Amino acid sequence: MLNAVVTGGAQGIGRSIAIKLAEDGYRVFIIDKQQDTGQQTVKEINEKYGEAFFFKMDITNLKGFSGLIYHIL
């Protein structure tokens, strides 16, 4: 299975991209600062399209990426 990381995937264009990737068979990792909307997007993807995970993270803080990489691998 292919993995995709979508920053800003909780809403708007990022959300649409995350859903499309899940429809196309990707396991989607959504990164966003907005936890409630991010988890709602993940719930929708998991119920309708495929597999998704949410990480509350500010992408300007690179230290947070180590946890994300651990889960992807």
CHARMM internal coordinates of N, CA and C (Angstrom, degrees):
IC EDIT
DIST 1 N 1 CA 1.4439
DIST 1 CA 1 C 1.5256
ANGL 1 N 1 CA 1 C 109.36
DIST 1 C 2 N 1.3003
ANGL 1 CA 1 C 2 N 115.27
DIHE 1 N 1 CA 1 C 2 N 138.30
DIST 2 N 2 CA 1.4600
ANGL 1 C 2 N 2 CA 120.83
DIHE 1 CA 1 C 2 N 2 CA 177.69
DIST 2 CA 2 C 1.5180
ANGL 2 N 2 CA 2 C 110.16
DIHE 1 C 2 N 2 CA 2 C -85.60
DIST 2 C 3 N 1.3227
ANGL 2 CA 2 C 3 N 116.07
DIHE 2 N 2 CA 2 C 3 N 147.78
DIST 3 N 3 CA 1.4533
ANGL 2 C 3 N 3 CA 122.65
DIHE 2 CA 2 C 3 N 3 CA 177.95
DIST 3 CA 3 C 1.5147
ANGL 3 N 3 CA 3 C 110.32
DIHE 2 C 3 N 3 CA 3 C -108.87
DIST 3 C 4 N 1.3306
ANGL 3 CA 3 C 4 N 115.50
DIHE 3 N 3 CA 3 C 4 N 148.05
DIST 4 N 4 CA 1.4568
ANGL 3 C 4 N 4 CA 121.45
DIHE 3 CA 3 C 4 N 4 CA 174.99
DIST 4 CA 4 C 1.5203
ANGL 4 N 4 CA 4 C 108.63
DIHE 3 C 4 N 4 CA 4 C -135.57
DIST 4 C 5 N 1.3197
ANGL 4 CA 4 C 5 N 116.27
DIHE 4 N 4 CA 4 C 5 N 136.66
DIST 5 N 5 CA 1.4556
ANGL 4 C 5 N 5 CA 122.40
DIHE 4 CA 4 C 5 N 5 CA 175.74
DIST 5 CA 5 C 1.5251
ANGL 5 N 5 CA 5 C 107.17
DIHE 4 C 5 N 5 CA 5 C -109.62
DIST 5 C 6 N 1.3288
ANGL 5 CA 5 C 6 N 116.06
DIHE 5 N 5 CA 5 C 6 N 124.72
DIST 6 N 6 CA 1.4629
ANGL 5 C 6 N 6 CA 121.10
DIHE 5 CA 5 C 6 N 6 CA -178.85
DIST 6 CA 6 C 1.5237
ANGL 6 N 6 CA 6 C 108.19
DIHE 5 C 6 N 6 CA 6 C -119.10
DIST 6 C 7 N 1.3154
ANGL 6 CA 6 C 7 N 116.10
DIHE 6 N 6 CA 6 C 7 N 112.06
DIST 7 N 7 CA 1.4619
ANGL 6 C 7 N 7 CA 119.60
DIHE 6 CA 6 C 7 N 7 CA 175.43
DIST 7 CA 7 C 1.5227
ANGL 7 N 7 CA 7 C 108.31
DIHE 6 C 7 N 7 CA 7 C -83.75
DIST 7 C 8 N 1.3194
ANGL 7 CA 7 C 8 N 115.59
DIHE 7 N 7 CA 7 C 8 N 141.84
DIST 8 N 8 CA 1.4668
ANGL 7 C 8 N 8 CA 119.53
DIHE 7 CA 7 C 8 N 8 CA -177.04
DIST 8 CA 8 C 1.5199
ANGL 8 N 8 CA 8 C 111.27
DIHE 7 C 8 N 8 CA 8 C 68.75
DIST 8 C 9 N 1.3358
ANGL 8 CA 8 C 9 N 116.94
DIHE 8 N 8 CA 8 C 9 N 31.35
DIST 9 N 9 CA 1.4598
ANGL 8 C 9 N 9 CA 121.26
DIHE 8 CA 8 C 9 N 9 CA -173.79
DIST 9 CA 9 C 1.5126
ANGL 9 N 9 CA 9 C 115.59
DIHE 8 C 9 N 9 CA 9 C -86.77
DIST 9 C 10 N 1.3277
ANGL 9 CA 9 C 10 N 118.38
DIHE 9 N 9 CA 9 C 10 N 4.51
DIST 10 N 10 CA 1.4592
ANGL 9 C 10 N 10 CA 120.30
DIHE 9 CA 9 C 10 N 10 CA -177.44
DIST 10 CA 10 C 1.5233
ANGL 10 N 10 CA 10 C 112.75
DIHE 9 C 10 N 10 CA 10 C -73.53
DIST 10 C 11 N 1.3238
ANGL 10 CA 10 C 11 N 116.92
DIHE 10 N 10 CA 10 C 11 N -31.75
DIST 11 N 11 CA 1.4592
ANGL 10 C 11 N 11 CA 119.52
DIHE 10 CA 10 C 11 N 11 CA -176.40
DIST 11 CA 11 C 1.5247
ANGL 11 N 11 CA 11 C 110.66
DIHE 10 C 11 N 11 CA 11 C -154.88
DIST 11 C 12 N 1.2975
ANGL 11 CA 11 C 12 N 115.32
DIHE 11 N 11 CA 11 C 12 N 172.50
DIST 12 N 12 CA 1.4623
ANGL 11 C 12 N 12 CA 121.12
DIHE 11 CA 11 C 12 N 12 CA 175.67
DIST 12 CA 12 C 1.5225
ANGL 12 N 12 CA 12 C 113.64
DIHE 11 C 12 N 12 CA 12 C 64.65
DIST 12 C 13 N 1.3265
ANGL 12 CA 12 C 13 N 114.83
DIHE 12 N 12 CA 12 C 13 N -141.75
DIST 13 N 13 CA 1.4669
ANGL 12 C 13 N 13 CA 121.22
DIHE 12 CA 12 C 13 N 13 CA -177.59
DIST 13 CA 13 C 1.5255
ANGL 13 N 13 CA 13 C 111.04
DIHE 12 C 13 N 13 CA 13 C -61.88
DIST 13 C 14 N 1.3256
ANGL 13 CA 13 C 14 N 117.62
DIHE 13 N 13 CA 13 C 14 N -41.46
DIST 14 N 14 CA 1.4634
ANGL 13 C 14 N 14 CA 120.58
DIHE 13 CA 13 C 14 N 14 CA 178.99
DIST 14 CA 14 C 1.5133
ANGL 14 N 14 CA 14 C 112.36
DIHE 13 C 14 N 14 CA 14 C -59.70
DIST 14 C 15 N 1.3201
ANGL 14 CA 14 C 15 N 116.79
DIHE 14 N 14 CA 14 C 15 N -40.28
DIST 15 N 15 CA 1.4670
ANGL 14 C 15 N 15 CA 121.59
DIHE 14 CA 14 C 15 N 15 CA 177.81
DIST 15 CA 15 C 1.5240
ANGL 15 N 15 CA 15 C 110.31
DIHE 14 C 15 N 15 CA 15 C -62.70
DIST 15 C 16 N 1.3218
ANGL 15 CA 15 C 16 N 116.36
DIHE 15 N 15 CA 15 C 16 N -45.82
DIST 16 N 16 CA 1.4660
ANGL 15 C 16 N 16 CA 120.54
DIHE 15 CA 15 C 16 N 16 CA 179.15
DIST 16 CA 16 C 1.5191
ANGL 16 N 16 CA 16 C 111.60
DIHE 15 C 16 N 16 CA 16 C -61.24
DIST 16 C 17 N 1.3161
ANGL 16 CA 16 C 17 N 116.38
DIHE 16 N 16 CA 16 C 17 N -40.13
DIST 17 N 17 CA 1.4671
ANGL 16 C 17 N 17 CA 120.48
DIHE 16 CA 16 C 17 N 17 CA 178.00
DIST 17 CA 17 C 1.5274
ANGL 17 N 17 CA 17 C 110.32
DIHE 16 C 17 N 17 CA 17 C -64.99
DIST 17 C 18 N 1.3295
ANGL 17 CA 17 C 18 N 117.06
DIHE 17 N 17 CA 17 C 18 N -43.86
DIST 18 N 18 CA 1.4675
ANGL 17 C 18 N 18 CA 120.85
DIHE 17 CA 17 C 18 N 18 CA 179.91
DIST 18 CA 18 C 1.5237
ANGL 18 N 18 CA 18 C 111.14
DIHE 17 C 18 N 18 CA 18 C -60.63
DIST 18 C 19 N 1.3166
ANGL 18 CA 18 C 19 N 116.69
DIHE 18 N 18 CA 18 C 19 N -43.59
DIST 19 N 19 CA 1.4663
ANGL 18 C 19 N 19 CA 120.44
DIHE 18 CA 18 C 19 N 19 CA 179.52
DIST 19 CA 19 C 1.5239
ANGL 19 N 19 CA 19 C 110.59
DIHE 18 C 19 N 19 CA 19 C -64.76
DIST 19 C 20 N 1.3147
ANGL 19 CA 19 C 20 N 117.80
DIHE 19 N 19 CA 19 C 20 N -44.40
DIST 20 N 20 CA 1.4742
ANGL 19 C 20 N 20 CA 120.81
DIHE 19 CA 19 C 20 N 20 CA 179.74
DIST 20 CA 20 C 1.5227
ANGL 20 N 20 CA 20 C 111.30
DIHE 19 C 20 N 20 CA 20 C -62.08
DIST 20 C 21 N 1.3277
ANGL 20 CA 20 C 21 N 116.60
DIHE 20 N 20 CA 20 C 21 N -41.79
DIST 21 N 21 CA 1.4680
ANGL 20 C 21 N 21 CA 119.60
DIHE 20 CA 20 C 21 N 21 CA 178.17
DIST 21 CA 21 C 1.5245
ANGL 21 N 21 CA 21 C 111.07
DIHE 20 C 21 N 21 CA 21 C -63.13
DIST 21 C 22 N 1.3321
ANGL 21 CA 21 C 22 N 116.99
DIHE 21 N 21 CA 21 C 22 N -40.96
DIST 22 N 22 CA 1.4662
ANGL 21 C 22 N 22 CA 120.36
DIHE 21 CA 21 C 22 N 22 CA 177.91
DIST 22 CA 22 C 1.5246
ANGL 22 N 22 CA 22 C 110.88
DIHE 21 C 22 N 22 CA 22 C -63.96
DIST 22 C 23 N 1.3186
ANGL 22 CA 22 C 23 N 116.82
DIHE 22 N 22 CA 22 C 23 N -41.18
DIST 23 N 23 CA 1.4724
ANGL 22 C 23 N 23 CA 120.86
DIHE 22 CA 22 C 23 N 23 CA 176.69
DIST 23 CA 23 C 1.5236
ANGL 23 N 23 CA 23 C 110.97
DIHE 22 C 23 N 23 CA 23 C -60.32
DIST 23 C 24 N 1.3146
ANGL 23 CA 23 C 24 N 116.35
DIHE 23 N 23 CA 23 C 24 N -33.47
DIST 24 N 24 CA 1.4647
ANGL 23 C 24 N 24 CA 121.25
DIHE 23 CA 23 C 24 N 24 CA -178.95
DIST 24 CA 24 C 1.5271
ANGL 24 N 24 CA 24 C 112.99
DIHE 23 C 24 N 24 CA 24 C -85.19
DIST 24 C 25 N 1.3301
ANGL 24 CA 24 C 25 N 117.35
DIHE 24 N 24 CA 24 C 25 N 5.20
DIST 25 N 25 CA 1.4555
ANGL 24 C 25 N 25 CA 120.95
DIHE 24 CA 24 C 25 N 25 CA 173.18
DIST 25 CA 25 C 1.5178
ANGL 25 N 25 CA 25 C 116.46
DIHE 24 C 25 N 25 CA 25 C 99.55
DIST 25 C 26 N 1.3062
ANGL 25 CA 25 C 26 N 117.34
DIHE 25 N 25 CA 25 C 26 N 5.82
DIST 26 N 26 CA 1.4596
ANGL 25 C 26 N 26 CA 119.97
DIHE 25 CA 25 C 26 N 26 CA 178.53
DIST 26 CA 26 C 1.5282
ANGL 26 N 26 CA 26 C 110.90
DIHE 25 C 26 N 26 CA 26 C -82.51
DIST 26 C 27 N 1.3131
ANGL 26 CA 26 C 27 N 116.02
DIHE 26 N 26 CA 26 C 27 N 147.12
DIST 27 N 27 CA 1.4601
ANGL 26 C 27 N 27 CA 121.68
DIHE 26 CA 26 C 27 N 27 CA 167.10
DIST 27 CA 27 C 1.5271
ANGL 27 N 27 CA 27 C 104.61
DIHE 26 C 27 N 27 CA 27 C -85.58
DIST 27 C 28 N 1.3326
ANGL 27 CA 27 C 28 N 116.85
DIHE 27 N 27 CA 27 C 28 N 122.98
DIST 28 N 28 CA 1.4557
ANGL 27 C 28 N 28 CA 121.81
DIHE 27 CA 27 C 28 N 28 CA -169.75
DIST 28 CA 28 C 1.5303
ANGL 28 N 28 CA 28 C 111.28
DIHE 27 C 28 N 28 CA 28 C -105.93
DIST 28 C 29 N 1.3235
ANGL 28 CA 28 C 29 N 114.89
DIHE 28 N 28 CA 28 C 29 N 132.11
DIST 29 N 29 CA 1.4620
ANGL 28 C 29 N 29 CA 122.64
DIHE 28 CA 28 C 29 N 29 CA 175.03
DIST 29 CA 29 C 1.5232
ANGL 29 N 29 CA 29 C 106.74
DIHE 28 C 29 N 29 CA 29 C -112.70
DIST 29 C 30 N 1.3243
ANGL 29 CA 29 C 30 N 115.91
DIHE 29 N 29 CA 29 C 30 N 111.56
DIST 30 N 30 CA 1.4596
ANGL 29 C 30 N 30 CA 121.35
DIHE 29 CA 29 C 30 N 30 CA -177.90
DIST 30 CA 30 C 1.5168
ANGL 30 N 30 CA 30 C 109.28
DIHE 29 C 30 N 30 CA 30 C -95.85
DIST 30 C 31 N 1.3265
ANGL 30 CA 30 C 31 N 115.41
DIHE 30 N 30 CA 30 C 31 N 128.76
DIST 31 N 31 CA 1.4586
ANGL 30 C 31 N 31 CA 122.19
DIHE 30 CA 30 C 31 N 31 CA 176.44
DIST 31 CA 31 C 1.5253
ANGL 31 N 31 CA 31 C 107.78
DIHE 30 C 31 N 31 CA 31 C -114.69
DIST 31 C 32 N 1.3250
ANGL 31 CA 31 C 32 N 115.16
DIHE 31 N 31 CA 31 C 32 N 127.98
DIST 32 N 32 CA 1.4575
ANGL 31 C 32 N 32 CA 118.86
DIHE 31 CA 31 C 32 N 32 CA 178.25
DIST 32 CA 32 C 1.5235
ANGL 32 N 32 CA 32 C 108.89
DIHE 31 C 32 N 32 CA 32 C -163.61
DIST 32 C 33 N 1.3120
ANGL 32 CA 32 C 33 N 116.40
DIHE 32 N 32 CA 32 C 33 N 159.39
DIST 33 N 33 CA 1.4619
ANGL 32 C 33 N 33 CA 121.57
DIHE 32 CA 32 C 33 N 33 CA 176.05
DIST 33 CA 33 C 1.5267
ANGL 33 N 33 CA 33 C 111.11
DIHE 32 C 33 N 33 CA 33 C -85.03
DIST 33 C 34 N 1.3097
ANGL 33 CA 33 C 34 N 117.75
DIHE 33 N 33 CA 33 C 34 N -17.00
DIST 34 N 34 CA 1.4637
ANGL 33 C 34 N 34 CA 122.41
DIHE 33 CA 33 C 34 N 34 CA -176.81
DIST 34 CA 34 C 1.5249
ANGL 34 N 34 CA 34 C 109.96
DIHE 33 C 34 N 34 CA 34 C -94.00
DIST 34 C 35 N 1.3111
ANGL 34 CA 34 C 35 N 115.43
DIHE 34 N 34 CA 34 C 35 N 95.31
DIST 35 N 35 CA 1.4581
ANGL 34 C 35 N 35 CA 120.81
DIHE 34 CA 34 C 35 N 35 CA -172.19
DIST 35 CA 35 C 1.5265
ANGL 35 N 35 CA 35 C 113.48
DIHE 34 C 35 N 35 CA 35 C -65.61
DIST 35 C 36 N 1.3247
ANGL 35 CA 35 C 36 N 118.25
DIHE 35 N 35 CA 35 C 36 N -46.25
DIST 36 N 36 CA 1.4665
ANGL 35 C 36 N 36 CA 120.15
DIHE 35 CA 35 C 36 N 36 CA -176.47
DIST 36 CA 36 C 1.5241
ANGL 36 N 36 CA 36 C 112.36
DIHE 35 C 36 N 36 CA 36 C -61.52
DIST 36 C 37 N 1.3201
ANGL 36 CA 36 C 37 N 116.96
DIHE 36 N 36 CA 36 C 37 N -48.53
DIST 37 N 37 CA 1.4603
ANGL 36 C 37 N 37 CA 119.24
DIHE 36 CA 36 C 37 N 37 CA -179.29
DIST 37 CA 37 C 1.5253
ANGL 37 N 37 CA 37 C 110.81
DIHE 36 C 37 N 37 CA 37 C -70.66
DIST 37 C 38 N 1.3184
ANGL 37 CA 37 C 38 N 117.25
DIHE 37 N 37 CA 37 C 38 N -33.25
DIST 38 N 38 CA 1.4620
ANGL 37 C 38 N 38 CA 120.43
DIHE 37 CA 37 C 38 N 38 CA 177.12
DIST 38 CA 38 C 1.5104
ANGL 38 N 38 CA 38 C 112.16
DIHE 37 C 38 N 38 CA 38 C -64.08
DIST 38 C 39 N 1.3176
ANGL 38 CA 38 C 39 N 116.48
DIHE 38 N 38 CA 38 C 39 N -44.05
DIST 39 N 39 CA 1.4670
ANGL 38 C 39 N 39 CA 120.03
DIHE 38 CA 38 C 39 N 39 CA 178.92
DIST 39 CA 39 C 1.5247
ANGL 39 N 39 CA 39 C 111.34
DIHE 38 C 39 N 39 CA 39 C -68.21
DIST 39 C 40 N 1.3222
ANGL 39 CA 39 C 40 N 117.46
DIHE 39 N 39 CA 39 C 40 N -32.35
DIST 40 N 40 CA 1.4598
ANGL 39 C 40 N 40 CA 120.49
DIHE 39 CA 39 C 40 N 40 CA 176.31
DIST 40 CA 40 C 1.5295
ANGL 40 N 40 CA 40 C 110.72
DIHE 39 C 40 N 40 CA 40 C -66.45
DIST 40 C 41 N 1.3202
ANGL 40 CA 40 C 41 N 116.86
DIHE 40 N 40 CA 40 C 41 N -40.69
DIST 41 N 41 CA 1.4640
ANGL 40 C 41 N 41 CA 120.73
DIHE 40 CA 40 C 41 N 41 CA 177.33
DIST 41 CA 41 C 1.5234
ANGL 41 N 41 CA 41 C 110.50
DIHE 40 C 41 N 41 CA 41 C -63.94
DIST 41 C 42 N 1.3139
ANGL 41 CA 41 C 42 N 116.91
DIHE 41 N 41 CA 41 C 42 N -43.42
DIST 42 N 42 CA 1.4648
ANGL 41 C 42 N 42 CA 121.26
DIHE 41 CA 41 C 42 N 42 CA 177.90
DIST 42 CA 42 C 1.5269
ANGL 42 N 42 CA 42 C 110.76
DIHE 41 C 42 N 42 CA 42 C -61.38
DIST 42 C 43 N 1.3199
ANGL 42 CA 42 C 43 N 116.73
DIHE 42 N 42 CA 42 C 43 N -43.45
DIST 43 N 43 CA 1.4664
ANGL 42 C 43 N 43 CA 120.64
DIHE 42 CA 42 C 43 N 43 CA 178.91
DIST 43 CA 43 C 1.5239
ANGL 43 N 43 CA 43 C 110.79
DIHE 42 C 43 N 43 CA 43 C -59.10
DIST 43 C 44 N 1.3361
ANGL 43 CA 43 C 44 N 116.39
DIHE 43 N 43 CA 43 C 44 N -44.93
DIST 44 N 44 CA 1.4605
ANGL 43 C 44 N 44 CA 120.14
DIHE 43 CA 43 C 44 N 44 CA 179.32
DIST 44 CA 44 C 1.5281
ANGL 44 N 44 CA 44 C 111.64
DIHE 43 C 44 N 44 CA 44 C -63.00
DIST 44 C 45 N 1.3161
ANGL 44 CA 44 C 45 N 116.48
DIHE 44 N 44 CA 44 C 45 N -43.58
DIST 45 N 45 CA 1.4697
ANGL 44 C 45 N 45 CA 119.98
DIHE 44 CA 44 C 45 N 45 CA 179.00
DIST 45 CA 45 C 1.5227
ANGL 45 N 45 CA 45 C 110.16
DIHE 44 C 45 N 45 CA 45 C -62.28
DIST 45 C 46 N 1.3264
ANGL 45 CA 45 C 46 N 117.32
DIHE 45 N 45 CA 45 C 46 N -46.81
DIST 46 N 46 CA 1.4618
ANGL 45 C 46 N 46 CA 120.51
DIHE 45 CA 45 C 46 N 46 CA -178.31
DIST 46 CA 46 C 1.5239
ANGL 46 N 46 CA 46 C 112.31
DIHE 45 C 46 N 46 CA 46 C -63.69
DIST 46 C 47 N 1.3159
ANGL 46 CA 46 C 47 N 117.62
DIHE 46 N 46 CA 46 C 47 N -32.68
DIST 47 N 47 CA 1.4674
ANGL 46 C 47 N 47 CA 121.00
DIHE 46 CA 46 C 47 N 47 CA -179.29
DIST 47 CA 47 C 1.5270
ANGL 47 N 47 CA 47 C 112.93
DIHE 46 C 47 N 47 CA 47 C -79.53
DIST 47 C 48 N 1.3306
ANGL 47 CA 47 C 48 N 117.37
DIHE 47 N 47 CA 47 C 48 N -32.01
DIST 48 N 48 CA 1.4666
ANGL 47 C 48 N 48 CA 120.10
DIHE 47 CA 47 C 48 N 48 CA -170.51
DIST 48 CA 48 C 1.5223
ANGL 48 N 48 CA 48 C 115.70
DIHE 47 C 48 N 48 CA 48 C -115.37
DIST 48 C 49 N 1.3273
ANGL 48 CA 48 C 49 N 118.04
DIHE 48 N 48 CA 48 C 49 N -31.61
DIST 49 N 49 CA 1.4576
ANGL 48 C 49 N 49 CA 118.80
DIHE 48 CA 48 C 49 N 49 CA -165.05
DIST 49 CA 49 C 1.5233
ANGL 49 N 49 CA 49 C 116.21
DIHE 48 C 49 N 49 CA 49 C -123.33
DIST 49 C 50 N 1.3153
ANGL 49 CA 49 C 50 N 118.57
DIHE 49 N 49 CA 49 C 50 N -32.35
DIST 50 N 50 CA 1.4548
ANGL 49 C 50 N 50 CA 119.36
DIHE 49 CA 49 C 50 N 50 CA -174.25
DIST 50 CA 50 C 1.5123
ANGL 50 N 50 CA 50 C 111.61
DIHE 49 C 50 N 50 CA 50 C 168.87
DIST 50 C 51 N 1.3044
ANGL 50 CA 50 C 51 N 115.84
DIHE 50 N 50 CA 50 C 51 N -141.00
DIST 51 N 51 CA 1.4584
ANGL 50 C 51 N 51 CA 121.33
DIHE 50 CA 50 C 51 N 51 CA -174.85
DIST 51 CA 51 C 1.5263
ANGL 51 N 51 CA 51 C 110.05
DIHE 50 C 51 N 51 CA 51 C -116.82
DIST 51 C 52 N 1.3498
ANGL 51 CA 51 C 52 N 115.15
DIHE 51 N 51 CA 51 C 52 N 131.25
DIST 52 N 52 CA 1.4586
ANGL 51 C 52 N 52 CA 119.72
DIHE 51 CA 51 C 52 N 52 CA -179.41
DIST 52 CA 52 C 1.5237
ANGL 52 N 52 CA 52 C 110.15
DIHE 51 C 52 N 52 CA 52 C -144.20
DIST 52 C 53 N 1.3166
ANGL 52 CA 52 C 53 N 114.55
DIHE 52 N 52 CA 52 C 53 N 155.58
DIST 53 N 53 CA 1.4601
ANGL 52 C 53 N 53 CA 122.75
DIHE 52 CA 52 C 53 N 53 CA 179.11
DIST 53 CA 53 C 1.5193
ANGL 53 N 53 CA 53 C 108.15
DIHE 52 C 53 N 53 CA 53 C -137.06
DIST 53 C 54 N 1.3272
ANGL 53 CA 53 C 54 N 116.15
DIHE 53 N 53 CA 53 C 54 N 150.72
DIST 54 N 54 CA 1.4576
ANGL 53 C 54 N 54 CA 120.82
DIHE 53 CA 53 C 54 N 54 CA 179.69
DIST 54 CA 54 C 1.5192
ANGL 54 N 54 CA 54 C 110.68
DIHE 53 C 54 N 54 CA 54 C -117.03
DIST 54 C 55 N 1.3336
ANGL 54 CA 54 C 55 N 115.87
DIHE 54 N 54 CA 54 C 55 N 138.92
DIST 55 N 55 CA 1.4618
ANGL 54 C 55 N 55 CA 122.96
DIHE 54 CA 54 C 55 N 55 CA 174.64
DIST 55 CA 55 C 1.5190
ANGL 55 N 55 CA 55 C 107.91
DIHE 54 C 55 N 55 CA 55 C -129.63
DIST 55 C 56 N 1.3325
ANGL 55 CA 55 C 56 N 115.27
DIHE 55 N 55 CA 55 C 56 N 118.30
DIST 56 N 56 CA 1.4585
ANGL 55 C 56 N 56 CA 119.08
DIHE 55 CA 55 C 56 N 56 CA 174.71
DIST 56 CA 56 C 1.5184
ANGL 56 N 56 CA 56 C 106.91
DIHE 55 C 56 N 56 CA 56 C -78.17
DIST 56 C 57 N 1.3243
ANGL 56 CA 56 C 57 N 115.40
DIHE 56 N 56 CA 56 C 57 N 115.68
DIST 57 N 57 CA 1.4542
ANGL 56 C 57 N 57 CA 119.35
DIHE 56 CA 56 C 57 N 57 CA -174.00
DIST 57 CA 57 C 1.5178
ANGL 57 N 57 CA 57 C 109.88
DIHE 56 C 57 N 57 CA 57 C -159.28
DIST 57 C 58 N 1.2959
ANGL 57 CA 57 C 58 N 114.92
DIHE 57 N 57 CA 57 C 58 N 145.58
DIST 58 N 58 CA 1.4608
ANGL 57 C 58 N 58 CA 122.28
DIHE 57 CA 57 C 58 N 58 CA 170.86
DIST 58 CA 58 C 1.5291
ANGL 58 N 58 CA 58 C 105.53
DIHE 57 C 58 N 58 CA 58 C -98.74
DIST 58 C 59 N 1.3098
ANGL 58 CA 58 C 59 N 117.76
DIHE 58 N 58 CA 58 C 59 N 115.51
DIST 59 N 59 CA 1.4663
ANGL 58 C 59 N 59 CA 119.89
DIHE 58 CA 58 C 59 N 59 CA -173.11
DIST 59 CA 59 C 1.5236
ANGL 59 N 59 CA 59 C 113.18
DIHE 58 C 59 N 59 CA 59 C -68.92
DIST 59 C 60 N 1.3293
ANGL 59 CA 59 C 60 N 116.77
DIHE 59 N 59 CA 59 C 60 N -9.23
DIST 60 N 60 CA 1.4607
ANGL 59 C 60 N 60 CA 117.98
DIHE 59 CA 59 C 60 N 60 CA 175.38
DIST 60 CA 60 C 1.5243
ANGL 60 N 60 CA 60 C 111.49
DIHE 59 C 60 N 60 CA 60 C -77.62
DIST 60 C 61 N 1.3450
ANGL 60 CA 60 C 61 N 117.50
DIHE 60 N 60 CA 60 C 61 N -10.19
DIST 61 N 61 CA 1.4529
ANGL 60 C 61 N 61 CA 123.14
DIHE 60 CA 60 C 61 N 61 CA 176.70
DIST 61 CA 61 C 1.5298
ANGL 61 N 61 CA 61 C 108.14
DIHE 60 C 61 N 61 CA 61 C -102.92
DIST 61 C 62 N 1.3068
ANGL 61 CA 61 C 62 N 117.67
DIHE 61 N 61 CA 61 C 62 N 96.94
DIST 62 N 62 CA 1.4648
ANGL 61 C 62 N 62 CA 121.70
DIHE 61 CA 61 C 62 N 62 CA -173.55
DIST 62 CA 62 C 1.5203
ANGL 62 N 62 CA 62 C 113.87
DIHE 61 C 62 N 62 CA 62 C -67.78
DIST 62 C 63 N 1.3150
ANGL 62 CA 62 C 63 N 118.88
DIHE 62 N 62 CA 62 C 63 N -19.38
DIST 63 N 63 CA 1.4627
ANGL 62 C 63 N 63 CA 120.49
DIHE 62 CA 62 C 63 N 63 CA 179.71
DIST 63 CA 63 C 1.5250
ANGL 63 N 63 CA 63 C 111.66
DIHE 62 C 63 N 63 CA 63 C -62.45
DIST 63 C 64 N 1.3032
ANGL 63 CA 63 C 64 N 117.15
DIHE 63 N 63 CA 63 C 64 N -29.43
DIST 64 N 64 CA 1.4566
ANGL 63 C 64 N 64 CA 120.68
DIHE 63 CA 63 C 64 N 64 CA -179.53
DIST 64 CA 64 C 1.5082
ANGL 64 N 64 CA 64 C 113.97
DIHE 63 C 64 N 64 CA 64 C -68.30
DIST 64 C 65 N 1.3134
ANGL 64 CA 64 C 65 N 117.59
DIHE 64 N 64 CA 64 C 65 N -20.30
DIST 65 N 65 CA 1.4572
ANGL 64 C 65 N 65 CA 120.38
DIHE 64 CA 64 C 65 N 65 CA -178.08
DIST 65 CA 65 C 1.5274
ANGL 65 N 65 CA 65 C 113.55
DIHE 64 C 65 N 65 CA 65 C -67.41
DIST 65 C 66 N 1.3158
ANGL 65 CA 65 C 66 N 118.81
DIHE 65 N 65 CA 65 C 66 N -24.14
DIST 66 N 66 CA 1.4633
ANGL 65 C 66 N 66 CA 119.98
DIHE 65 CA 65 C 66 N 66 CA -179.59
DIST 66 CA 66 C 1.5238
ANGL 66 N 66 CA 66 C 110.73
DIHE 65 C 66 N 66 CA 66 C -61.67
DIST 66 C 67 N 1.3251
ANGL 66 CA 66 C 67 N 118.12
DIHE 66 N 66 CA 66 C 67 N -39.75
DIST 67 N 67 CA 1.4659
ANGL 66 C 67 N 67 CA 121.34
DIHE 66 CA 66 C 67 N 67 CA 177.16
DIST 67 CA 67 C 1.5014
ANGL 67 N 67 CA 67 C 111.42
DIHE 66 C 67 N 67 CA 67 C -65.38
DIST 67 C 68 N 1.3035
ANGL 67 CA 67 C 68 N 117.08
DIHE 67 N 67 CA 67 C 68 N -39.10
DIST 68 N 68 CA 1.4537
ANGL 67 C 68 N 68 CA 120.75
DIHE 67 CA 67 C 68 N 68 CA 178.85
DIST 68 CA 68 C 1.5158
ANGL 68 N 68 CA 68 C 111.17
DIHE 67 C 68 N 68 CA 68 C -64.26
DIST 68 C 69 N 1.3182
ANGL 68 CA 68 C 69 N 116.91
DIHE 68 N 68 CA 68 C 69 N -46.75
DIST 69 N 69 CA 1.4698
ANGL 68 C 69 N 69 CA 121.36
DIHE 68 CA 68 C 69 N 69 CA -179.66
DIST 69 CA 69 C 1.5233
ANGL 69 N 69 CA 69 C 110.56
DIHE 68 C 69 N 69 CA 69 C -60.35
DIST 69 C 70 N 1.3178
ANGL 69 CA 69 C 70 N 117.17
DIHE 69 N 69 CA 69 C 70 N -39.12
DIST 70 N 70 CA 1.4740
ANGL 69 C 70 N 70 CA 121.34
DIHE 69 CA 69 C 70 N 70 CA 178.19
DIST 70 CA 70 C 1.5276
ANGL 70 N 70 CA 70 C 110.48
DIHE 69 C 70 N 70 CA 70 C -57.90
DIST 70 C 71 N 1.3435
ANGL 70 CA 70 C 71 N 117.68
DIHE 70 N 70 CA 70 C 71 N -42.82
DIST 71 N 71 CA 1.4626
ANGL 70 C 71 N 71 CA 121.06
DIHE 70 CA 70 C 71 N 71 CA -177.87
DIST 71 CA 71 C 1.5251
ANGL 71 N 71 CA 71 C 112.48
DIHE 70 C 71 N 71 CA 71 C -73.98
DIST 71 C 72 N 1.3088
ANGL 71 CA 71 C 72 N 117.20
DIHE 71 N 71 CA 71 C 72 N -31.68
DIST 72 N 72 CA 1.4636
ANGL 71 C 72 N 72 CA 119.66
DIHE 71 CA 71 C 72 N 72 CA 179.77
DIST 72 CA 72 C 1.5247
ANGL 72 N 72 CA 72 C 110.65
DIHE 71 C 72 N 72 CA 72 C -70.25
DIST 72 C 73 N 1.3127
ANGL 72 CA 72 C 73 N 116.26
DIHE 72 N 72 CA 72 C 73 N -40.94
DIST 73 N 73 CA 1.4596
ANGL 72 C 73 N 73 CA 119.97
DIHE 72 CA 72 C 73 N 73 CA -178.02
DIST 73 CA 73 C 1.4965
ANGL 73 N 73 CA 73 C 109.45
DIHE 72 C 73 N 73 CA 73 C -76.69
END
COOR INIT
IC SEED 1 N 1 CA 1 C
IC BUILD
